[in-house]
Amino acid sequence: MAKVYRVTMFVSDANGDMQDAENLKEQLEQVADRLDVFFDHIEVEESEEFEWDDDLKINKTNATVEDFEEYFEEED
């Protein structure tokens, strides 16, 4: 039987290998092809660039959604 899954995830590009959001979408589509699934309506938001540091909260295995969301909050 068929199913649909909704997946929400954060992708950290610590080394800056992704050119932009469109490049990430292309990479995800290649993964989908290998898994024989379809990824539809992929929406990608980009944070502002920042200096990566190993001590960042998002570099820890116990990072929370809130830790990642901080990179998308608008500054006043």
C-alpha positions as protocol buffer text, in pm:
chain_id: "A"
residue {
  index: 1
  type: MET
  ca { x: 0 y: 0 z: 0 }
}
residue {
  index: 2
  type: ALA
  ca { x: 118 y: 352 z: -74 }
}
residue {
  index: 3
  type: LYS
  ca { x: 185 y: 616 z: 189 }
}
residue {
  index: 4
  type: VAL
  ca { x: 285 y: 978 z: 201 }
}
residue {
  index: 5
  type: TYR
  ca { x: 532 y: 1102 z: 462 }
}
residue {
  index: 6
  type: ARG
  ca { x: 579 y: 1462 z: 566 }
}
residue {
  index: 7
  type: VAL
  ca { x: 943 y: 1529 z: 652 }
}
residue {
  index: 8
  type: THR
  ca { x: 1072 y: 1844 z: 815 }
}
residue {
  index: 9
  type: MET
  ca { x: 1447 y: 1864 z: 855 }
}
residue {
  index: 10
  type: PHE
  ca { x: 1736 y: 2103 z: 886 }
}
residue {
  index: 11
  type: VAL
  ca { x: 2044 y: 2053 z: 670 }
}
residue {
  index: 12
  type: SER
  ca { x: 2368 y: 2201 z: 805 }
}
residue {
  index: 13
  type: ASP
  ca { x: 2627 y: 2282 z: 540 }
}
residue {
  index: 14
  type: ALA
  ca { x: 2925 y: 2335 z: 770 }
}
residue {
  index: 15
  type: ASN
  ca { x: 3177 y: 2336 z: 485 }
}
residue {
  index: 16
  type: GLY
  ca { x: 2976 y: 2552 z: 245 }
}
residue {
  index: 17
  type: ASP
  ca { x: 2954 y: 2278 z: -20 }
}
residue {
  index: 18
  type: MET
  ca { x: 2600 y: 2368 z: -129 }
}
residue {
  index: 19
  type: GLN
  ca { x: 2594 y: 2655 z: -376 }
}
residue {
  index: 20
  type: ASP
  ca { x: 2244 y: 2770 z: -280 }
}
residue {
  index: 21
  type: ALA
  ca { x: 1893 y: 2645 z: -199 }
}
residue {
  index: 22
  type: GLU
  ca { x: 1835 y: 2528 z: -556 }
}
residue {
  index: 23
  type: ASN
  ca { x: 2150 y: 2314 z: -542 }
}
residue {
  index: 24
  type: LEU
  ca { x: 2026 y: 2153 z: -222 }
}
residue {
  index: 25
  type: LYS
  ca { x: 1692 y: 2074 z: -387 }
}
residue {
  index: 26
  type: GLU
  ca { x: 1877 y: 1909 z: -676 }
}
residue {
  index: 27
  type: GLN
  ca { x: 2079 y: 1698 z: -432 }
}
residue {
  index: 28
  type: LEU
  ca { x: 1761 y: 1588 z: -255 }
}
residue {
  index: 29
  type: GLU
  ca { x: 1602 y: 1492 z: -586 }
}
residue {
  index: 30
  type: GLN
  ca { x: 1905 y: 1275 z: -667 }
}
residue {
  index: 31
  type: VAL
  ca { x: 1863 y: 1099 z: -334 }
}
residue {
  index: 32
  type: ALA
  ca { x: 1494 y: 1044 z: -412 }
}
residue {
  index: 33
  type: ASP
  ca { x: 1584 y: 883 z: -744 }
}
residue {
  index: 34
  type: ARG
  ca { x: 1817 y: 636 z: -571 }
}
residue {
  index: 35
  type: LEU
  ca { x: 1547 y: 552 z: -316 }
}
residue {
  index: 36
  type: ASP
  ca { x: 1279 y: 517 z: -587 }
}
residue {
  index: 37
  type: VAL
  ca { x: 1055 y: 774 z: -415 }
}
residue {
  index: 38
  type: PHE
  ca { x: 926 y: 1117 z: -513 }
}
residue {
  index: 39
  type: PHE
  ca { x: 1000 y: 1437 z: -323 }
}
residue {
  index: 40
  type: ASP
  ca { x: 731 y: 1690 z: -411 }
}
residue {
  index: 41
  type: HIS
  ca { x: 687 y: 2053 z: -312 }
}
residue {
  index: 42
  type: ILE
  ca { x: 1035 y: 2089 z: -168 }
}
residue {
  index: 43
  type: GLU
  ca { x: 1063 y: 2426 z: 2 }
}
residue {
  index: 44
  type: VAL
  ca { x: 1407 y: 2541 z: 111 }
}
residue {
  index: 45
  type: GLU
  ca { x: 1488 y: 2849 z: 317 }
}
residue {
  index: 46
  type: GLU
  ca { x: 1845 y: 2969 z: 368 }
}
residue {
  index: 47
  type: SER
  ca { x: 1987 y: 3133 z: 676 }
}
residue {
  index: 48
  type: GLU
  ca { x: 2231 y: 3418 z: 652 }
}
residue {
  index: 49
  type: GLU
  ca { x: 2593 y: 3302 z: 622 }
}
residue {
  index: 50
  type: PHE
  ca { x: 2783 y: 3266 z: 949 }
}
residue {
  index: 51
  type: GLU
  ca { x: 3115 y: 3136 z: 1073 }
}
residue {
  index: 52
  type: TRP
  ca { x: 3096 y: 2767 z: 1168 }
}
residue {
  index: 53
  type: ASP
  ca { x: 3233 y: 2673 z: 1508 }
}
residue {
  index: 54
  type: ASP
  ca { x: 3246 y: 2327 z: 1661 }
}
residue {
  index: 55
  type: ASP
  ca { x: 3093 y: 2468 z: 1981 }
}
residue {
  index: 56
  type: LEU
  ca { x: 2768 y: 2576 z: 1811 }
}
residue {
  index: 57
  type: LYS
  ca { x: 2453 y: 2425 z: 1959 }
}
residue {
  index: 58
  type: ILE
  ca { x: 2354 y: 2293 z: 1615 }
}
residue {
  index: 59
  type: ASN
  ca { x: 2679 y: 2094 z: 1599 }
}
residue {
  index: 60
  type: LYS
  ca { x: 2570 y: 1881 z: 1895 }
}
residue {
  index: 61
  type: THR
  ca { x: 2372 y: 1557 z: 1875 }
}
residue {
  index: 62
  type: ASN
  ca { x: 2117 y: 1692 z: 2122 }
}
residue {
  index: 63
  type: ALA
  ca { x: 2042 y: 2010 z: 1922 }
}
residue {
  index: 64
  type: THR
  ca { x: 1677 y: 2108 z: 1935 }
}
residue {
  index: 65
  type: VAL
  ca { x: 1447 y: 2247 z: 1669 }
}
residue {
  index: 66
  type: GLU
  ca { x: 1467 y: 2577 z: 1854 }
}
residue {
  index: 67
  type: ASP
  ca { x: 1847 y: 2573 z: 1823 }
}
residue {
  index: 68
  type: PHE
  ca { x: 1814 y: 2552 z: 1445 }
}
residue {
  index: 69
  type: GLU
  ca { x: 1525 y: 2800 z: 1429 }
}
residue {
  index: 70
  type: GLU
  ca { x: 1750 y: 3068 z: 1580 }
}
residue {
  index: 71
  type: TYR
  ca { x: 1923 y: 3095 z: 1242 }
}
residue {
  index: 72
  type: PHE
  ca { x: 1596 y: 3194 z: 1076 }
}
residue {
  index: 73
  type: GLU
  ca { x: 1473 y: 3451 z: 1327 }
}
residue {
  index: 74
  type: GLU
  ca { x: 1460 y: 3806 z: 1201 }
}
residue {
  index: 75
  type: GLU
  ca { x: 1672 y: 4057 z: 1385 }
}
residue {
  index: 76
  type: ASP
  ca { x: 1514 y: 4385 z: 1490 }
}
